[in-house]
Amino acid sequence: MLFKKRESQKDLIPQLEEKIPPELLKKIKKIELRSRVLVTEAISGGYNSVFRGYGMEFQEVREYTRGDDFRRIDWNVTARHNNLYVKTFREERQLNVMLLIDSSGSLEYGSKDSTKGEKLTELASVLALTAMSNQDKIGAIFFTSEIEKFIKPAKNKNTTLRLIREILFLKPKNRGTNLNLALDYALKNIRRRGLIFILSDFYTDIEYKKIFIASKKHDIIPVILTDNFEENAINIGLVDMIDNETGKVLLVDTGSPYYKRSIEQRRKKREEFLIELKKLNIEPLFINTEQDIEKVLIKYFEKRKRKIR
């Protein structure tokens, strides 16, 4: 059995200090310090046990022997040699991890100390560092109403650094959201079976068929960014509200039936989304702007471990 040295977050920062701007280094160090225990102990263990060896990679064909699974018979080779042959596989030791990152204007919202985008940034950075520490390939698709940037999955510190830089400082050209386009792009460009985290508030039209198709090839984890104010009606009179995706300013009467109906419609749309995910046996991860991501992540990965057992 071969053992490989796990890259640590401690190794990443000193080796790259000379290659990055001071302001970026400061932000990376802050994320690294806050998430070190999470990545190296709690999440790394859960991540490994849940996903390591998830896929199987074709190795070779050999002659059929008694007890082999008939479903693995290679009929093309069998026909050529006039004898039964079966495909053999080996367990994949390396994951292909892709982050689909919603960079639209709606992620700028936050009713408390943090915005949805700040929570997304924190979580995406932790996931990137976790993948690096486990020597997995990590990449990302940043999307709005268009594909803003694609970072091809790779297993090296420079790719991880570039990804974190984009997570922290990407300035999208568009403000709308098109998740369906992002899923199409992912399916087209991610050939090898892998793990896809979709980080978004999911306030957009969703073609569930695309999620279904993606889930047949990849392990899909929707990370739903939420803020309590967006799905709970309040009554504080007239309030100026800005649509972060269009830039329009609206004067809203929070005591009006119209406002209450809009909140209810948003809640129903979220419930519909969760029902569709349940049908596909996909377990979403919720991150609220008032929560610490550490506790939420630990709880989520522990739940996945129990489910698999």
C-alpha positions as CSV (number, residue, x, y, z in Angstrom):
1,M,0.0,0.0,0.0
2,L,1.3,3.4,-0.9
3,F,1.0,6.4,1.4
4,K,1.3,10.0,0.2
5,K,2.2,13.0,2.3
6,R,-0.8,15.3,2.8
7,E,-0.2,18.9,2.0
8,S,-1.1,21.2,4.9
9,Q,-2.4,24.7,5.0
10,K,0.8,25.5,7.0
11,D,2.8,24.5,4.0
12,L,0.9,26.7,1.6
13,I,1.3,30.2,3.2
14,P,5.1,30.3,3.8
15,Q,6.0,28.9,0.3
16,L,3.8,31.5,-1.5
17,E,4.5,34.6,0.5
18,E,6.8,36.0,-2.1
19,K,4.4,35.4,-5.0
20,I,1.3,37.3,-3.8
21,P,0.3,40.9,-3.0
22,P,0.3,41.8,0.7
23,E,-3.4,42.5,0.8
24,L,-4.2,39.1,-0.6
25,L,-1.7,37.4,1.8
26,K,-3.4,39.1,4.7
27,K,-6.9,37.8,3.7
28,I,-5.6,34.3,3.0
29,K,-3.8,34.2,6.4
30,K,-7.1,35.2,8.1
31,I,-9.0,32.4,6.3
32,E,-6.1,29.9,7.0
33,L,-6.0,30.7,10.7
34,R,-9.7,30.5,11.2
35,S,-10.1,27.2,9.3
36,R,-6.9,25.4,10.2
37,V,-8.5,23.1,12.8
38,L,-11.6,22.6,10.7
39,V,-9.6,21.5,7.6
40,T,-6.8,19.4,9.2
41,E,-9.0,17.6,11.7
42,A,-12.8,17.7,11.5
43,I,-13.5,18.3,7.9
44,S,-10.5,16.4,6.4
45,G,-11.5,13.2,8.2
46,G,-15.1,13.5,7.2
47,Y,-14.2,14.6,3.7
48,N,-11.9,11.6,3.2
49,S,-14.3,9.0,4.6
50,V,-17.3,10.3,2.7
51,F,-15.7,10.9,-0.7
52,R,-12.3,9.1,-0.9
53,G,-12.5,6.2,-3.4
54,Y,-15.9,7.3,-4.4
55,G,-15.3,6.6,-8.1
56,M,-13.9,3.7,-10.1
57,E,-11.4,3.9,-12.9
58,F,-11.1,1.4,-15.8
59,Q,-7.9,-0.7,-15.5
60,E,-8.0,-3.6,-18.0
61,V,-9.9,-6.6,-19.4
62,R,-9.3,-10.2,-18.5
63,E,-10.9,-13.6,-19.2
64,Y,-14.1,-14.3,-17.3
65,T,-13.8,-16.6,-14.3
66,R,-16.6,-18.2,-12.2
67,G,-18.3,-15.7,-9.9
68,D,-17.5,-12.6,-11.9
69,D,-20.3,-10.0,-12.3
70,F,-22.0,-10.5,-15.7
71,R,-22.6,-6.7,-15.8
72,R,-18.9,-6.2,-16.3
73,I,-18.6,-8.4,-19.4
74,D,-17.0,-6.5,-22.3
75,W,-19.1,-7.7,-25.2
76,N,-16.8,-6.1,-27.8
77,V,-13.7,-7.9,-26.7
78,T,-15.8,-11.1,-26.1
79,A,-17.0,-11.0,-29.7
80,R,-13.5,-10.6,-31.1
81,H,-12.0,-13.4,-29.1
82,N,-15.0,-15.7,-29.0
83,N,-14.5,-16.1,-25.3
84,L,-16.0,-14.2,-22.3
85,Y,-13.9,-11.2,-21.1
86,V,-14.7,-8.8,-18.2
87,K,-13.7,-5.2,-17.4
88,T,-11.7,-4.7,-14.2
89,F,-11.5,-1.4,-12.3
90,R,-9.4,0.2,-9.6
91,E,-10.5,2.6,-7.0
92,E,-9.8,6.2,-7.7
93,R,-7.5,7.7,-5.1
94,Q,-7.8,11.2,-6.3
95,L,-10.9,13.3,-6.4
96,N,-11.8,15.9,-9.1
97,V,-13.4,18.7,-7.1
98,M,-15.2,21.5,-8.9
99,L,-16.7,24.6,-7.3
100,L,-19.6,26.3,-9.2
101,I,-19.5,29.7,-7.7
102,D,-22.4,32.1,-8.0
103,S,-20.9,35.6,-8.5
104,S,-24.2,37.5,-9.1
105,G,-25.3,40.6,-7.4
106,S,-27.8,38.9,-5.1
107,L,-24.9,37.5,-3.1
108,E,-24.0,41.0,-2.0
109,Y,-27.0,41.0,0.3
110,G,-26.8,40.6,4.1
111,S,-29.1,41.9,6.8
112,K,-26.6,41.4,9.6
113,D,-22.8,41.5,9.9
114,S,-22.0,39.2,7.0
115,T,-23.3,39.1,3.4
116,K,-24.1,35.8,1.6
117,G,-21.1,36.5,-0.6
118,E,-18.8,36.8,2.3
119,K,-20.0,33.4,3.6
120,L,-19.6,31.9,0.2
121,T,-16.0,33.3,0.0
122,E,-15.1,31.8,3.3
123,L,-16.6,28.4,2.5
124,A,-15.2,28.2,-1.0
125,S,-11.7,29.0,0.3
126,V,-11.9,26.3,3.0
127,L,-13.1,23.8,0.4
128,A,-10.1,24.7,-1.8
129,L,-7.7,24.3,1.0
130,T,-9.2,21.0,2.0
131,A,-8.9,19.6,-1.5
132,M,-5.3,20.8,-1.7
133,S,-4.5,19.2,1.7
134,N,-5.8,15.9,0.4
135,Q,-3.9,16.2,-2.9
136,D,-7.1,16.3,-5.0
137,K,-7.6,18.3,-8.1
138,I,-9.5,21.5,-7.5
139,G,-11.1,23.9,-10.0
140,A,-13.9,26.4,-10.3
141,I,-16.5,27.9,-12.6
142,F,-17.5,31.4,-11.6
143,F,-20.9,32.3,-13.1
144,T,-23.4,35.1,-13.3
145,S,-25.8,35.3,-16.3
146,E,-22.6,34.3,-18.2
147,I,-19.6,32.2,-17.4
148,E,-17.2,34.7,-15.8
149,K,-14.1,32.5,-15.4
150,F,-13.2,28.8,-15.6
151,I,-10.2,27.4,-13.7
152,K,-9.4,23.9,-14.9
153,P,-9.0,21.4,-12.0
154,A,-5.4,20.8,-11.1
155,K,-3.4,19.6,-8.2
156,N,-0.8,22.2,-7.3
157,K,-0.3,25.1,-4.9
158,N,-0.3,27.8,-7.6
159,T,-3.7,26.7,-8.9
160,T,-5.1,26.7,-5.3
161,L,-3.7,30.2,-4.8
162,R,-5.1,31.4,-8.1
163,L,-8.5,30.0,-7.2
164,I,-8.5,31.7,-3.8
165,R,-7.4,35.0,-5.4
166,E,-10.3,34.8,-7.8
167,I,-12.7,33.9,-4.9
168,L,-11.6,37.0,-3.0
169,F,-11.2,39.5,-5.8
170,L,-13.1,38.5,-8.9
171,K,-15.0,41.4,-10.4
172,P,-17.8,39.9,-12.5
173,K,-18.9,41.7,-15.7
174,N,-22.6,40.8,-15.2
175,R,-24.9,40.8,-12.2
176,G,-27.7,38.4,-13.2
177,T,-27.8,34.6,-12.5
178,N,-28.0,31.7,-14.9
179,L,-27.4,28.4,-13.0
180,N,-28.5,26.3,-16.0
181,L,-25.8,27.8,-18.1
182,A,-23.2,27.0,-15.4
183,L,-24.4,23.3,-15.2
184,D,-24.2,22.9,-19.0
185,Y,-20.7,24.3,-19.0
186,A,-19.7,22.0,-16.1
187,L,-21.0,18.9,-17.9
188,K,-19.2,19.9,-21.1
189,N,-15.8,20.6,-19.4
190,I,-15.7,18.2,-16.5
191,R,-15.2,14.8,-18.3
192,R,-14.0,12.8,-15.3
193,R,-16.4,11.8,-12.6
194,G,-16.0,14.1,-9.6
195,L,-17.5,16.1,-6.8
196,I,-19.3,19.3,-7.6
197,F,-20.2,22.0,-5.0
198,I,-22.7,24.5,-6.3
199,L,-22.5,27.6,-4.1
200,S,-25.5,29.9,-4.6
201,D,-28.6,31.4,-3.0
202,F,-30.5,29.6,-5.8
203,Y,-32.8,32.6,-6.4
204,T,-33.0,31.8,-10.1
205,D,-35.0,29.6,-12.5
206,I,-33.7,26.1,-12.3
207,E,-34.1,23.3,-14.9
208,Y,-34.1,20.3,-12.6
209,K,-33.4,18.0,-15.5
210,K,-29.9,19.5,-15.7
211,I,-29.3,18.7,-12.0
212,F,-30.6,15.2,-12.6
213,I,-28.2,14.7,-15.6
214,A,-25.3,16.1,-13.6
215,S,-26.0,13.9,-10.6
216,K,-25.8,10.7,-12.8
217,K,-22.1,11.4,-13.5
218,H,-21.0,13.5,-10.5
219,D,-21.6,13.8,-6.8
220,I,-23.6,17.0,-6.5
221,I,-23.7,19.1,-3.3
222,P,-25.8,22.3,-3.5
223,V,-24.6,24.8,-0.9
224,I,-27.6,27.2,-0.3
225,L,-26.6,30.6,1.0
226,T,-29.5,32.1,3.1
227,D,-30.4,35.3,5.0
228,N,-33.3,35.3,7.4
229,F,-34.6,38.6,6.2
230,E,-35.2,37.3,2.7
231,E,-37.6,34.6,3.6
232,N,-39.4,36.0,6.6
233,A,-41.9,38.9,6.3
234,I,-41.3,41.9,8.6
235,N,-43.5,44.9,9.2
236,I,-41.4,48.0,9.6
237,G,-43.3,50.4,7.3
238,L,-41.9,51.9,4.2
239,V,-38.4,50.7,3.3
240,D,-36.1,51.5,0.3
241,M,-34.9,48.2,-1.2
242,I,-32.3,47.6,-3.9
243,D,-32.4,44.8,-6.4
244,N,-28.7,43.8,-6.4
245,E,-29.0,42.1,-9.8
246,T,-30.7,45.0,-11.6
247,G,-29.7,47.9,-9.5
248,K,-33.3,49.2,-9.2
249,V,-34.3,51.0,-6.0
250,L,-37.9,50.3,-4.9
251,L,-39.9,51.8,-2.1
252,V,-41.6,48.8,-0.4
253,D,-44.4,48.9,2.1
254,T,-43.5,45.9,4.4
255,G,-47.0,45.8,5.8
256,S,-48.7,45.4,2.4
257,P,-50.3,42.2,1.1
258,Y,-48.0,42.5,-2.0
259,Y,-44.8,42.3,0.1
260,K,-46.2,39.4,2.1
261,R,-47.1,37.5,-1.0
262,S,-43.6,38.0,-2.5
263,I,-42.0,36.6,0.6
264,E,-44.4,33.6,0.5
265,Q,-43.7,33.0,-3.2
266,R,-40.0,33.0,-2.5
267,R,-40.5,30.5,0.4
268,K,-42.6,28.2,-1.8
269,K,-40.0,28.3,-4.6
270,R,-37.3,27.2,-2.1
271,E,-39.6,24.4,-0.8
272,E,-40.1,23.2,-4.4
273,F,-36.3,23.2,-4.9
274,L,-35.8,21.1,-1.8
275,I,-38.5,18.6,-2.9
276,E,-36.8,18.1,-6.2
277,L,-33.4,17.6,-4.5
278,K,-35.0,15.0,-2.2
279,K,-36.3,13.1,-5.3
280,L,-32.8,13.0,-6.6
281,N,-31.4,11.9,-3.2
282,I,-29.3,15.0,-3.0
283,E,-28.5,16.4,0.4
284,P,-28.1,20.2,0.4
285,L,-25.8,22.2,2.7
286,F,-27.4,25.4,4.2
287,I,-25.2,28.3,5.2
288,N,-26.9,31.2,6.9
289,T,-25.3,34.7,7.1
290,E,-25.6,34.5,10.9
291,Q,-23.9,31.1,11.2
292,D,-20.2,30.0,11.7
293,I,-19.3,27.8,8.7
294,E,-17.2,25.6,10.9
295,K,-20.0,24.1,12.9
296,V,-22.3,23.8,9.9
297,L,-19.7,22.0,7.8
298,I,-18.7,19.5,10.6
299,K,-22.4,18.7,11.2
300,Y,-23.0,18.2,7.4
301,F,-20.0,15.9,6.9
302,E,-20.8,13.9,10.0
303,K,-24.4,13.4,8.7
304,R,-23.1,12.1,5.4
305,K,-20.7,9.7,7.1
306,R,-23.6,8.2,9.1
307,K,-25.8,8.0,6.0
308,I,-23.2,6.1,4.1
309,R,-22.6,3.6,6.9
